[in-house]
Amino acid sequence: MAARAQGAPIFYDEATTLACVRGEAPEKSCHGHFGAAMAYNRASREGWLRVVDCRWSPMDQAKRSYERDGSCVAEYTAP
């Protein structure tokens, strides 16, 4: 099912860092799980998503950024 309404919640996994999923880091630096972090980065920069919150397990904090696996909630904000 596709999100169509402005503000619709979107839940996703495979977040590496908050800077990547918010589009604040260069896309090419957002390596990780099957390109998911790069896709979230681009969607945020292009105005499709507004990240509301992300969480990582305490065990993820010690990992290198591209190995982290957080979950996020965002709002659909199609341009």
PyMOL commands that place a pseudoatom at each C-alpha (Angstrom):
pseudoatom trace, name=CA, resn=MET, resi=1, chain=A, elem=C, hetatm=0, pos=[0.000, 0.000, 0.000]
pseudoatom trace, name=CA, resn=ALA, resi=2, chain=A, elem=C, hetatm=0, pos=[1.458, 3.360, -0.971]
pseudoatom trace, name=CA, resn=ALA, resi=3, chain=A, elem=C, hetatm=0, pos=[1.360, 6.423, 1.267]
pseudoatom trace, name=CA, resn=ARG, resi=4, chain=A, elem=C, hetatm=0, pos=[-0.647, 9.128, -0.445]
pseudoatom trace, name=CA, resn=ALA, resi=5, chain=A, elem=C, hetatm=0, pos=[-1.696, 11.597, 2.236]
pseudoatom trace, name=CA, resn=GLN, resi=6, chain=A, elem=C, hetatm=0, pos=[0.540, 14.363, 3.494]
pseudoatom trace, name=CA, resn=GLY, resi=7, chain=A, elem=C, hetatm=0, pos=[1.685, 13.516, 7.010]
pseudoatom trace, name=CA, resn=ALA, resi=8, chain=A, elem=C, hetatm=0, pos=[1.035, 9.773, 6.658]
pseudoatom trace, name=CA, resn=PRO, resi=9, chain=A, elem=C, hetatm=0, pos=[3.393, 7.856, 8.955]
pseudoatom trace, name=CA, resn=ILE, resi=10, chain=A, elem=C, hetatm=0, pos=[6.114, 5.781, 7.358]
pseudoatom trace, name=CA, resn=PHE, resi=11, chain=A, elem=C, hetatm=0, pos=[8.004, 3.214, 9.430]
pseudoatom trace, name=CA, resn=TYR, resi=12, chain=A, elem=C, hetatm=0, pos=[11.287, 1.856, 8.176]
pseudoatom trace, name=CA, resn=ASP, resi=13, chain=A, elem=C, hetatm=0, pos=[14.292, -0.195, 9.136]
pseudoatom trace, name=CA, resn=GLU, resi=14, chain=A, elem=C, hetatm=0, pos=[17.949, -0.371, 8.119]
pseudoatom trace, name=CA, resn=ALA, resi=15, chain=A, elem=C, hetatm=0, pos=[18.796, 3.177, 9.274]
pseudoatom trace, name=CA, resn=THR, resi=16, chain=A, elem=C, hetatm=0, pos=[22.545, 3.648, 9.731]
pseudoatom trace, name=CA, resn=THR, resi=17, chain=A, elem=C, hetatm=0, pos=[22.847, 7.180, 11.189]
pseudoatom trace, name=CA, resn=LEU, resi=18, chain=A, elem=C, hetatm=0, pos=[20.433, 10.020, 11.847]
pseudoatom trace, name=CA, resn=ALA, resi=19, chain=A, elem=C, hetatm=0, pos=[22.456, 12.333, 9.587]
pseudoatom trace, name=CA, resn=CYS, resi=20, chain=A, elem=C, hetatm=0, pos=[22.089, 9.871, 6.710]
pseudoatom trace, name=CA, resn=VAL, resi=21, chain=A, elem=C, hetatm=0, pos=[18.356, 9.309, 7.014]
pseudoatom trace, name=CA, resn=ARG, resi=22, chain=A, elem=C, hetatm=0, pos=[17.681, 13.039, 7.433]
pseudoatom trace, name=CA, resn=GLY, resi=23, chain=A, elem=C, hetatm=0, pos=[19.660, 13.863, 4.301]
pseudoatom trace, name=CA, resn=GLU, resi=24, chain=A, elem=C, hetatm=0, pos=[22.249, 15.861, 6.235]
pseudoatom trace, name=CA, resn=ALA, resi=25, chain=A, elem=C, hetatm=0, pos=[25.200, 13.649, 5.235]
pseudoatom trace, name=CA, resn=PRO, resi=26, chain=A, elem=C, hetatm=0, pos=[26.443, 13.218, 1.659]
pseudoatom trace, name=CA, resn=GLU, resi=27, chain=A, elem=C, hetatm=0, pos=[24.530, 10.352, 0.053]
pseudoatom trace, name=CA, resn=LYS, resi=28, chain=A, elem=C, hetatm=0, pos=[27.691, 8.472, -0.910]
pseudoatom trace, name=CA, resn=SER, resi=29, chain=A, elem=C, hetatm=0, pos=[28.785, 8.356, 2.734]
pseudoatom trace, name=CA, resn=CYS, resi=30, chain=A, elem=C, hetatm=0, pos=[25.584, 6.529, 3.709]
pseudoatom trace, name=CA, resn=HIS, resi=31, chain=A, elem=C, hetatm=0, pos=[26.673, 2.965, 3.045]
pseudoatom trace, name=CA, resn=GLY, resi=32, chain=A, elem=C, hetatm=0, pos=[24.858, 0.160, 4.668]
pseudoatom trace, name=CA, resn=HIS, resi=33, chain=A, elem=C, hetatm=0, pos=[22.086, -2.304, 4.309]
pseudoatom trace, name=CA, resn=PHE, resi=34, chain=A, elem=C, hetatm=0, pos=[21.351, -2.929, 0.629]
pseudoatom trace, name=CA, resn=GLY, resi=35, chain=A, elem=C, hetatm=0, pos=[21.288, 0.774, -0.259]
pseudoatom trace, name=CA, resn=ALA, resi=36, chain=A, elem=C, hetatm=0, pos=[18.462, 1.580, 2.162]
pseudoatom trace, name=CA, resn=ALA, resi=37, chain=A, elem=C, hetatm=0, pos=[20.373, 4.381, 3.944]
pseudoatom trace, name=CA, resn=MET, resi=38, chain=A, elem=C, hetatm=0, pos=[21.128, 6.046, 0.600]
pseudoatom trace, name=CA, resn=ALA, resi=39, chain=A, elem=C, hetatm=0, pos=[17.459, 5.807, -0.404]
pseudoatom trace, name=CA, resn=TYR, resi=40, chain=A, elem=C, hetatm=0, pos=[16.294, 7.390, 2.881]
pseudoatom trace, name=CA, resn=ASN, resi=41, chain=A, elem=C, hetatm=0, pos=[18.935, 10.090, 2.469]
pseudoatom trace, name=CA, resn=ARG, resi=42, chain=A, elem=C, hetatm=0, pos=[17.736, 10.957, -1.029]
pseudoatom trace, name=CA, resn=ALA, resi=43, chain=A, elem=C, hetatm=0, pos=[14.047, 10.852, -0.073]
pseudoatom trace, name=CA, resn=SER, resi=44, chain=A, elem=C, hetatm=0, pos=[14.702, 13.284, 2.788]
pseudoatom trace, name=CA, resn=ARG, resi=45, chain=A, elem=C, hetatm=0, pos=[16.761, 15.661, 0.643]
pseudoatom trace, name=CA, resn=GLU, resi=46, chain=A, elem=C, hetatm=0, pos=[14.150, 15.629, -2.127]
pseudoatom trace, name=CA, resn=GLY, resi=47, chain=A, elem=C, hetatm=0, pos=[11.348, 16.413, 0.308]
pseudoatom trace, name=CA, resn=TRP, resi=48, chain=A, elem=C, hetatm=0, pos=[9.530, 13.064, 0.297]
pseudoatom trace, name=CA, resn=LEU, resi=49, chain=A, elem=C, hetatm=0, pos=[10.151, 12.313, 3.982]
pseudoatom trace, name=CA, resn=ARG, resi=50, chain=A, elem=C, hetatm=0, pos=[10.524, 14.208, 7.236]
pseudoatom trace, name=CA, resn=VAL, resi=51, chain=A, elem=C, hetatm=0, pos=[12.192, 12.025, 9.829]
pseudoatom trace, name=CA, resn=VAL, resi=52, chain=A, elem=C, hetatm=0, pos=[10.399, 12.235, 13.178]
pseudoatom trace, name=CA, resn=ASP, resi=53, chain=A, elem=C, hetatm=0, pos=[12.432, 9.802, 15.283]
pseudoatom trace, name=CA, resn=CYS, resi=54, chain=A, elem=C, hetatm=0, pos=[14.921, 6.952, 14.998]
pseudoatom trace, name=CA, resn=ARG, resi=55, chain=A, elem=C, hetatm=0, pos=[16.109, 4.411, 17.536]
pseudoatom trace, name=CA, resn=TRP, resi=56, chain=A, elem=C, hetatm=0, pos=[19.071, 2.074, 17.705]
pseudoatom trace, name=CA, resn=SER, resi=57, chain=A, elem=C, hetatm=0, pos=[19.736, -0.699, 20.176]
pseudoatom trace, name=CA, resn=PRO, resi=58, chain=A, elem=C, hetatm=0, pos=[22.495, 0.004, 22.725]
pseudoatom trace, name=CA, resn=MET, resi=59, chain=A, elem=C, hetatm=0, pos=[24.592, -2.666, 21.012]
pseudoatom trace, name=CA, resn=ASP, resi=60, chain=A, elem=C, hetatm=0, pos=[24.478, -0.695, 17.743]
pseudoatom trace, name=CA, resn=GLN, resi=61, chain=A, elem=C, hetatm=0, pos=[26.181, 2.326, 19.324]
pseudoatom trace, name=CA, resn=ALA, resi=62, chain=A, elem=C, hetatm=0, pos=[29.547, 0.549, 19.371]
pseudoatom trace, name=CA, resn=LYS, resi=63, chain=A, elem=C, hetatm=0, pos=[29.348, -0.501, 15.722]
pseudoatom trace, name=CA, resn=ARG, resi=64, chain=A, elem=C, hetatm=0, pos=[30.698, 1.398, 12.747]
pseudoatom trace, name=CA, resn=SER, resi=65, chain=A, elem=C, hetatm=0, pos=[28.004, 3.608, 11.219]
pseudoatom trace, name=CA, resn=TYR, resi=66, chain=A, elem=C, hetatm=0, pos=[27.427, 1.461, 8.136]
pseudoatom trace, name=CA, resn=GLU, resi=67, chain=A, elem=C, hetatm=0, pos=[26.851, -1.613, 10.327]
pseudoatom trace, name=CA, resn=ARG, resi=68, chain=A, elem=C, hetatm=0, pos=[24.112, -0.005, 12.431]
pseudoatom trace, name=CA, resn=ASP, resi=69, chain=A, elem=C, hetatm=0, pos=[20.522, -1.085, 11.985]
pseudoatom trace, name=CA, resn=GLY, resi=70, chain=A, elem=C, hetatm=0, pos=[18.050, 1.384, 13.447]
pseudoatom trace, name=CA, resn=SER, resi=71, chain=A, elem=C, hetatm=0, pos=[14.337, 1.836, 12.945]
pseudoatom trace, name=CA, resn=CYS, resi=72, chain=A, elem=C, hetatm=0, pos=[12.699, 5.164, 12.130]
pseudoatom trace, name=CA, resn=VAL, resi=73, chain=A, elem=C, hetatm=0, pos=[9.352, 6.810, 11.793]
pseudoatom trace, name=CA, resn=ALA, resi=74, chain=A, elem=C, hetatm=0, pos=[8.897, 9.597, 9.264]
pseudoatom trace, name=CA, resn=GLU, resi=75, chain=A, elem=C, hetatm=0, pos=[6.082, 11.621, 7.749]
pseudoatom trace, name=CA, resn=TYR, resi=76, chain=A, elem=C, hetatm=0, pos=[5.245, 11.483, 4.065]
pseudoatom trace, name=CA, resn=THR, resi=77, chain=A, elem=C, hetatm=0, pos=[5.741, 14.987, 2.678]
pseudoatom trace, name=CA, resn=ALA, resi=78, chain=A, elem=C, hetatm=0, pos=[5.636, 14.608, -1.101]
pseudoatom trace, name=CA, resn=PRO, resi=79, chain=A, elem=C, hetatm=0, pos=[7.002, 17.688, -2.843]
for i in range(1, 79): cmd.bond("trace and resi %d" % i, "trace and resi %d" % (i + 1))
show_as sticks, trace
zoom trace
